[in-house]
Amino acid sequence: MQLILPVLSLLLAPVAVTACEGDCIVDITNEYLNRYENILLTTLQSLESTSQFIATQISEQLVPAASRRENSIVYFAPVLQAYNISAYNSLEKAIFPSYFHGKCQDANGVNPPGCPNPDCPKVCGTPGSMVHFYPTLVRIVFDGTTDLLANLTAPGSKPYNQIKQTVLADVNKGQKKRMENLSRIMPLRNRAAIQARSTHSIQQGLKKIMKELRPTMLETCGGSNLSFCSWEQPMKEFILQYP
């Protein structure tokens, strides 16, 4: 996908993780993180079906033309950095052990047919179980990813505050010339009131845009069936390579 900026790809580079739960858990979690990299950047950078760009909305709706950035997605650098730090642990916990965990055997220690591989009709911590309940796995991964992004972009979070400060700095830079012109005809107190109203408007606009992240992510994934975020055949093959 040509939409990814090289500098932001570095921010989402796969995280090296050493976990005691085994290669199966670590590798499956990292495989989903790798596959969601393009989905995440596409969500932030462009959504072709609506031509509404989350990053572009910030630039075009909030920042004066004179001080807009060439690549507006750079506003999301704090979110991408925080995501890269938190994503592995967050997603692993969402999949294992929150849903897929434990042995498949019954009270007598007997595995049901298809368990542990290749198609296990009991929820447990085996590849066969993940394959059998694959639609549930797809939803868990999507919800886990969007929940983390929602937390990172919630008003008051550190990444959100960093984005807000950058946007306000760009807005103030773009308004500087306008305020200089107003200084010739308007008292200082009135100019301060205008700036205060502008700051409040920008903050409210940023909150509104951030609320669109979750539905935009859903649209990027193909809607409620998550058809673009399933990768069913390759992921089932990947999962079943583990015993």
C-alpha positions as CSV (number, residue, x, y, z in Angstrom):
1,M,0.0,0.0,0.0
2,Q,1.5,3.3,-1.1
3,L,-0.3,5.4,1.5
4,I,2.2,4.6,4.3
5,L,4.8,7.2,5.0
6,P,8.2,5.8,5.6
7,V,8.7,7.7,8.8
8,L,5.4,6.5,10.2
9,S,6.2,2.9,9.2
10,L,9.1,3.1,11.5
11,L,6.8,4.1,14.3
12,L,4.8,0.9,13.8
13,A,7.7,-1.4,13.3
14,P,7.0,-4.9,14.8
15,V,7.8,-5.0,18.5
16,A,10.4,-7.7,19.6
17,V,8.7,-9.6,22.4
18,T,9.9,-12.5,24.5
19,A,7.0,-14.2,26.2
20,C,7.0,-17.3,28.4
21,E,3.7,-18.5,27.0
22,G,5.3,-19.9,23.9
23,D,5.9,-19.1,20.2
24,C,2.3,-19.8,19.3
25,I,0.9,-17.0,21.4
26,V,3.7,-14.5,20.5
27,D,3.7,-15.2,16.8
28,I,0.0,-15.1,16.3
29,T,-0.3,-11.8,18.2
30,N,2.6,-10.3,16.2
31,E,1.1,-11.5,13.0
32,Y,-2.1,-9.7,13.7
33,L,-0.2,-6.6,14.7
34,N,1.7,-6.7,11.4
35,R,-1.5,-7.1,9.4
36,Y,-3.2,-4.2,11.2
37,E,-0.4,-1.8,10.4
38,N,-1.8,-0.8,7.0
39,I,-5.3,-0.8,8.4
40,L,-4.3,1.6,11.1
41,L,-2.4,4.0,8.9
42,T,-5.2,3.9,6.3
43,T,-7.7,4.8,8.9
44,L,-5.7,7.8,10.1
45,Q,-4.5,8.9,6.6
46,S,-7.3,8.1,4.2
47,L,-10.7,6.5,3.9
48,E,-11.4,6.4,0.2
49,S,-15.1,5.4,0.5
50,T,-16.0,8.7,2.1
51,S,-13.0,10.9,1.2
52,Q,-13.0,11.9,4.8
53,F,-9.5,11.8,6.2
54,I,-9.1,11.8,10.0
55,A,-5.7,13.5,9.8
56,T,-6.8,15.8,6.9
57,Q,-9.9,16.8,8.8
58,I,-7.7,18.1,11.6
59,S,-5.6,20.1,9.1
60,E,-8.4,21.4,6.9
61,Q,-11.1,22.0,9.5
62,L,-8.9,23.4,12.3
63,V,-5.7,24.8,11.0
64,P,-5.4,28.0,8.9
65,A,-4.1,27.3,5.4
66,A,-1.0,29.3,5.9
67,S,0.3,27.0,8.6
68,R,-1.0,23.6,7.5
69,R,1.5,20.7,7.4
70,E,2.4,19.0,4.1
71,N,1.6,15.6,5.6
72,S,-1.2,16.1,8.2
73,I,-0.9,12.5,9.5
74,V,2.2,13.6,11.4
75,Y,-0.3,15.0,14.0
76,F,-0.8,11.3,15.0
77,A,2.8,10.5,15.7
78,P,2.2,10.5,19.5
79,V,-0.7,8.0,19.0
80,L,1.4,5.8,16.8
81,Q,4.3,5.8,19.2
82,A,2.1,5.0,22.2
83,Y,0.3,2.3,20.2
84,N,3.6,0.7,19.3
85,I,4.6,0.5,22.9
86,S,1.2,-0.9,24.2
87,A,-0.2,-2.9,21.3
88,Y,1.4,-6.2,21.9
89,N,0.6,-6.6,25.5
90,S,-2.9,-5.3,25.0
91,L,-3.7,-7.6,22.1
92,E,-2.2,-10.7,23.6
93,K,-4.3,-10.2,26.7
94,A,-7.4,-9.7,24.6
95,I,-6.8,-13.0,22.8
96,F,-4.9,-15.0,25.5
97,P,-6.2,-15.6,28.1
98,S,-9.2,-13.4,28.0
99,Y,-11.0,-15.8,25.5
100,F,-8.7,-18.6,24.3
101,H,-7.2,-20.4,27.3
102,G,-7.0,-23.7,29.0
103,K,-7.0,-27.3,27.8
104,C,-9.7,-28.9,25.6
105,Q,-10.0,-32.2,27.5
106,D,-13.1,-33.1,29.3
107,A,-13.3,-34.3,32.9
108,N,-11.8,-37.6,31.9
109,G,-8.9,-36.0,30.1
110,V,-10.2,-36.9,26.7
111,N,-9.9,-34.4,23.8
112,P,-13.1,-33.8,21.8
113,P,-12.9,-34.7,18.1
114,G,-10.8,-32.2,16.2
115,C,-8.9,-31.1,19.3
116,P,-6.3,-29.7,19.6
117,N,-6.0,-29.6,15.8
118,P,-7.3,-28.9,13.2
119,D,-10.9,-27.8,14.1
120,C,-11.8,-27.9,17.8
121,P,-15.4,-27.1,18.6
122,K,-14.6,-26.2,22.2
123,V,-13.3,-22.8,23.4
124,C,-9.8,-23.5,24.7
125,G,-6.2,-22.4,24.1
126,T,-5.4,-24.4,21.0
127,P,-4.9,-23.6,17.4
128,G,-7.8,-25.8,16.4
129,S,-10.1,-23.9,18.8
130,M,-9.0,-20.5,17.3
131,V,-9.7,-21.9,13.8
132,H,-13.2,-23.2,14.8
133,F,-14.1,-19.9,16.4
134,Y,-12.3,-17.8,13.9
135,P,-15.1,-15.1,13.4
136,T,-14.9,-14.6,17.2
137,L,-11.1,-14.2,17.0
138,V,-11.5,-11.6,14.2
139,R,-13.9,-9.6,16.3
140,I,-11.6,-9.8,19.4
141,V,-8.6,-8.5,17.4
142,F,-10.7,-5.7,15.9
143,D,-12.2,-4.7,19.2
144,G,-8.9,-4.9,21.0
145,T,-7.2,-2.7,18.4
146,T,-10.0,-0.1,18.3
147,D,-10.4,0.0,22.1
148,L,-6.7,0.7,22.5
149,L,-6.8,3.5,19.8
150,A,-9.9,5.0,21.4
151,N,-8.1,5.1,24.8
152,L,-5.0,6.7,23.2
153,T,-7.1,9.4,21.5
154,A,-9.5,10.1,24.4
155,P,-9.4,13.7,25.6
156,G,-7.0,13.9,28.6
157,S,-4.8,11.1,27.4
158,K,-1.1,11.9,26.9
159,P,-1.1,11.4,23.1
160,Y,-4.3,13.4,22.8
161,N,-2.8,16.3,24.7
162,Q,0.3,16.2,22.6
163,I,-1.8,16.3,19.4
164,K,-3.8,19.2,20.8
165,Q,-0.7,21.2,21.7
166,T,0.7,20.7,18.2
167,V,-2.6,21.7,16.5
168,L,-3.0,24.8,18.7
169,A,0.6,25.8,17.9
170,D,-0.1,25.5,14.2
171,V,-3.4,27.4,14.6
172,N,-1.7,30.2,16.6
173,K,1.0,30.4,14.0
174,G,-1.6,30.8,11.2
175,Q,-3.6,33.4,13.1
176,K,-0.6,35.5,14.1
177,K,-0.8,37.6,10.9
178,R,-4.5,38.1,11.4
179,M,-4.1,39.3,14.9
180,E,-1.3,41.7,13.9
181,N,-3.7,43.3,11.5
182,L,-6.5,43.4,14.1
183,S,-4.1,45.1,16.5
184,R,-4.3,48.3,14.5
185,I,-8.1,48.6,14.9
186,M,-9.1,46.5,17.9
187,P,-8.3,46.9,21.7
188,L,-6.1,44.2,23.2
189,R,-9.0,42.9,25.4
190,N,-11.2,42.2,22.4
191,R,-8.3,40.4,20.6
192,A,-7.7,38.2,23.7
193,A,-11.4,37.3,23.7
194,I,-11.3,36.3,20.0
195,Q,-8.2,34.1,20.7
196,A,-9.9,32.5,23.7
197,R,-13.0,31.7,21.6
198,S,-10.8,30.3,18.8
199,T,-8.9,28.1,21.2
200,H,-12.2,26.7,22.6
201,S,-13.6,26.1,19.1
202,I,-10.4,24.2,18.1
203,Q,-10.5,22.0,21.1
204,Q,-14.2,21.1,20.6
205,G,-13.5,20.4,16.9
206,L,-10.6,18.1,17.8
207,K,-12.8,16.1,20.2
208,K,-15.4,15.7,17.5
209,I,-12.9,14.5,15.0
210,M,-11.4,12.0,17.4
211,K,-14.8,10.5,18.0
212,E,-14.9,9.5,14.3
213,L,-11.9,7.2,14.7
214,R,-13.8,4.0,15.7
215,P,-16.5,4.2,12.9
216,T,-13.8,5.1,10.4
217,M,-11.8,2.1,11.5
218,L,-14.9,-0.1,11.1
219,E,-15.4,1.3,7.6
220,T,-11.7,0.7,6.7
221,C,-12.2,-3.0,7.8
222,G,-15.1,-3.4,5.4
223,G,-18.0,-2.7,7.7
224,S,-19.7,-4.9,10.3
225,N,-18.5,-8.2,8.7
226,L,-14.8,-7.0,8.9
227,S,-14.2,-8.5,5.5
228,F,-10.9,-6.5,5.0
229,C,-9.6,-7.4,8.5
230,S,-10.3,-11.1,8.4
231,W,-7.5,-12.6,6.4
232,E,-9.3,-15.9,7.1
233,Q,-7.4,-18.3,4.8
234,P,-3.8,-17.1,5.4
235,M,-4.4,-16.6,9.1
236,K,-5.9,-20.1,9.6
237,E,-2.9,-21.6,7.8
238,F,-0.6,-19.5,10.0
239,I,-2.3,-20.6,13.2
240,L,-2.4,-24.3,12.3
241,Q,1.3,-24.4,11.8
242,Y,1.6,-24.7,15.6
243,P,0.9,-28.0,17.4
